[in-house]
């Protein structure tokens, strides 16, 4: 399955049905008067968040969505049938923008949330509506109004509480496979992970917490270099960041500073998010190697964030690391945003 997390689509609501001009015709009822009915309301386009979708792949092949038009009015004061609303399913975590103005229209986070992105046109009035003492036989009716049309941009931001970040080949995929049942592709070369991986890690209480392995960031990621520009958005929703560093590389301190600089440059509060630092791959060092402790001491001069020495492959030091993450999660307030429940109509 391809991981598609951005798409642009055209949405068009249905047009309102036309009103009609008609007069009552019935035996023994002379001058029955106007009886033209109003047109029906056009259908609206509504986006709905669902749990069974994980990507925006469906929108790679479908770029236009149109709701049904309302039906024209009928004689005997019959109102035309309203057009059916078009309900479009999107994954939970989809942010919906007006592509022309870049306005955020809504953020569909929980299953069942809905957002009307294009409202159907009103039906036209039939001649019955124009009956008055001055005009007993009106021959006037109005056409239905057109439905709204917009160019919509969809962006999927993964719903994970913990984001695992770090330079390529830091061991992020190995760690998430050690902590959860996720089985991402793992190899000893940079950019093995080309899409975010999700894994559910069980707390001691039995509850599950979603961890996201974010593809390797490199210097200049916020400008589009490497893969980071495409996937930095996926850590915007996380409450805690787990910064993984390969302790065996030539410059682990520089690796830490590179990622921190990218978070700062990207903005959106990522650099202020609670972090845990994990020095990884100690299984490749001699048991009495002073390197991990030396690197940890240097990092402690740069940050007050907790630092752990671990091995994802050998599953060393993971329990204390998780205990720290559970504590930070219990202290971190869940994201509160009016966008989480915002469901508005475009005008």
Long-range contacts (C-beta under 8 A, 24 or more apart in sequence): 1-54, 1-55, 1-57, 2-55, 2-57, 2-60, 3-54, 3-55, 3-57, 3-195, 3-196, 4-55, 4-56, 4-57, 4-59, 4-60, 4-156, 5-55, 5-56, 5-155, 5-156, 5-157, 5-230, 5-233, 5-234, 6-56, 6-153, 6-154, 6-155, 6-156, 7-56, 7-59, 7-60, 7-153, 7-154, 8-63, 8-99, 8-151, 8-152, 8-153, 8-154, 9-59, 9-62, 9-63, 9-64, 9-65, 9-151, 9-152, 9-154, 10-63, 10-64, 10-65, 10-149, 10-150, 10-151, 10-152, 11-45, 11-64, 11-65, 11-66, 11-88, 11-117, 11-118, 11-149, 11-150, 11-152, 12-45, 12-64, 12-65, 12-66, 12-67, 12-118, 12-147, 12-148, 12-149, 13-42, 13-43, 13-44, 13-45, 13-66, 13-67, 13-118, 13-119, 13-120, 13-121, 13-147, 13-148, 13-149, 14-42, 14-43, 14-44, 14-66, 14-67, 14-68, 14-69, 14-70, 14-83, 14-120, 14-121, 14-147, 15-42, 15-69, 15-70, 15-83, 15-120, 15-121, 15-144, 15-145, 15-146, 15-147, 16-40, 16-41, 16-42, 16-69, 16-70, 16-120, 16-121, 16-122, 16-123, 16-124, 16-143, 16-144, 16-145, 16-146, 16-147, 17-41, 17-42, 17-69, 17-70, 17-71, 17-72, 17-73, 17-80, 17-81, 17-83, 17-123, 17-124, 17-144, 18-72, 18-73, 18-80, 18-123, 18-124, 18-141, 18-142, 18-143, 18-144, 19-72, 19-73, 19-123, 19-124, 19-125, 19-126, 19-127, 19-129, 19-141, 19-142, 19-143, 19-144, 20-72, 20-73, 20-74, 20-75, 20-126, 20-127, 20-141, 21-126, 21-127, 21-138, 21-139, 21-140, 21-141, 22-74, 22-75, 22-76, 22-126, 22-127, 23-137, 24-75, 24-76, 33-131, 33-136, 33-137, 34-126, 34-127, 34-128, 34-130, 34-131, 34-137, 34-138, 35-75, 35-76, 35-77, 35-126, 35-128, 36-73, 36-75, 36-77, 36-126, 36-127, 36-128, 36-141, 37-73, 37-74, 37-75, 37-76, 37-77, 37-78, 37-79, 37-80, 37-126, 37-128, 38-73, 38-79, 38-80, 38-123, 38-124, 38-125, 38-126, 38-128, 38-129, 39-70, 39-71, 39-72, 39-73, 39-79, 39-80, 39-123, 39-124, 39-125, 39-126, 39-143, 39-144, 40-70, 40-71, 40-72, 40-73, 40-79, 40-80, 40-81, 40-82, 40-83, 40-123, 40-144, 41-70, 41-82, 41-83, 41-120, 41-121, 41-122, 41-123, 42-67, 42-68, 42-69, 42-70, 42-82, 42-83, 42-120, 42-121, 42-122, 42-123, 42-144, 42-145, 42-146, 42-147, 43-67, 43-68, 43-69, 43-70, 43-82, 43-83, 43-84, 43-85, 43-86, 43-120, 43-147, 44-85, 44-86, 44-116, 44-118, 44-119, 44-120, 44-147, 45-85, 45-86, 45-88, 45-116, 45-117, 45-118, 46-85, 46-86, 46-87, 46-88, 46-114, 46-115, 46-116, 46-117, 47-87, 47-88, 47-89, 47-90, 47-94, 47-96, 47-106, 47-108, 47-114, 47-115, 47-117, 48-87, 48-88, 48-89, 48-90, 48-108, 48-112, 48-113, 48-114, 49-89, 49-90, 49-91, 49-92, 49-93, 49-94, 49-108, 49-109, 49-110, 49-111, 49-112, 49-113, 49-114, 50-89, 50-90, 50-91, 50-92, 50-111, 51-92, 51-111, 53-89, 53-90, 53-91, 54-91, 55-91, 55-156, 56-90, 56-91, 56-94, 56-154, 56-156, 58-89, 59-154, 67-118, 67-120, 67-147, 69-144, 69-147, 70-120, 70-121, 70-123, 70-144, 72-124, 72-144, 73-123, 73-124, 73-126, 73-141, 77-126, 77-128, 79-123, 80-123, 82-120, 82-123, 83-120, 85-120, 87-114, 90-154, 90-156, 91-156, 92-159, 93-156, 93-157, 93-158, 93-159, 93-237, 94-154, 94-155, 94-156, 94-157, 95-154, 95-155, 95-156, 95-157, 95-339, 96-152, 96-153, 96-154, 97-152, 97-153, 97-154, 97-155, 98-150, 98-151, 98-152, 98-153, 98-346, 99-150, 99-151, 99-152, 99-153, 100-150, 100-151, 104-339, 105-152, 105-342, 105-344, 105-346, 106-339, 106-342, 106-343, 106-344, 107-337, 107-339, 107-340, 107-342, 109-159, 109-340, 110-340, 113-341, 113-343, 114-343, 115-342, 115-343, 115-344, 116-343, 116-344, 116-345, 116-346, 117-150, 117-152, 117-346, 118-147, 118-148, 118-149, 118-150, 118-346, 119-147, 119-148, 119-345, 119-346, 119-347, 120-147, 120-148, 121-145, 121-146, 121-147, 121-148, 148-346, 148-347, 150-346, 155-233, 157-233, 157-234, 157-236, 157-237, 158-196, 158-198, 158-212, 158-234, 158-237, 159-210, 159-237, 160-198, 160-210, 160-211, 160-212, 160-234, 160-235, 160-237, 160-238, 161-209, 161-210, 161-211, 161-238, 161-239, 161-240, 161-329, 162-201, 162-209, 162-210, 162-211, 162-212, 162-238, 162-239, 162-240, 162-241, 162-242, 162-325, 162-329, 163-211, 163-212, 163-214, 163-234, 163-235, 163-238, 163-240, 163-241, 163-242, 164-211, 164-212, 164-213, 164-214, 164-242, 164-244, 165-214, 165-217, 165-235, 165-241, 165-242, 165-243, 165-244, 165-259, 165-263, 166-216, 166-217, 166-243, 166-244, 166-245, 166-246, 166-255, 166-259, 167-216, 167-217, 167-218, 167-245, 167-246, 167-249, 167-255, 167-258, 167-259, 168-192, 168-216, 168-218, 168-226, 169-216, 169-246, 170-216, 170-244, 170-245, 170-246, 170-255, 170-280, 171-244, 171-246, 171-280, 171-281, 171-312, 171-313, 172-213, 172-214, 172-216, 172-244, 173-197, 173-213, 174-312, 174-313, 175-213, 175-244, 175-278, 175-280, 175-310, 175-312, 176-211, 176-213, 177-312, 178-312, 178-313, 178-315, 178-318, 179-211, 179-318, 179-322, 180-211, 182-213, 184-213, 190-216, 191-215, 191-216, 191-226, 191-227, 194-227, 196-231, 196-234, 201-322, 203-326, 204-326, 209-326, 209-329, 211-242, 212-238, 217-258, 217-259, 217-262, 218-258, 219-258, 219-261, 219-262, 220-262, 221-262, 221-266, 222-262, 222-265, 222-266, 223-265, 228-262, 232-262, 232-266, 232-270, 235-270, 235-273, 236-268, 236-270, 237-335, 238-273, 239-273, 239-274, 239-328, 239-329, 239-332, 239-334, 239-335, 240-273, 240-274, 240-275, 240-276, 240-325, 240-328, 240-329, 240-332, 241-270, 241-273, 241-274, 241-275, 241-276, 242-275, 242-276, 242-278, 242-321, 242-325, 243-275, 243-276, 243-277, 243-278, 243-305, 244-278, 244-280, 245-277, 245-278, 245-279, 245-280, 245-295, 246-280, 246-281, 247-279, 247-280, 247-281, 247-282, 247-285, 247-291, 247-292, 247-295, 247-309, 248-281, 248-284, 248-285, 248-291, 252-279, 252-295, 253-295, 253-298, 253-299, 253-302, 256-299, 256-302, 256-303, 257-302, 274-305, 274-328, 274-331, 274-332, 275-303, 275-305, 276-305, 276-306, 276-308, 276-321, 276-324, 276-325, 276-328, 277-303, 277-305, 277-306, 277-307, 277-308, 278-307, 278-308, 278-309, 278-310, 278-317, 278-321, 279-307, 279-308, 279-309, 279-310, 280-310, 280-311, 280-312, 281-311, 281-312, 281-313, 282-309, 282-310, 282-311, 282-314, 282-316, 282-317, 283-311, 283-313, 283-314, 283-316
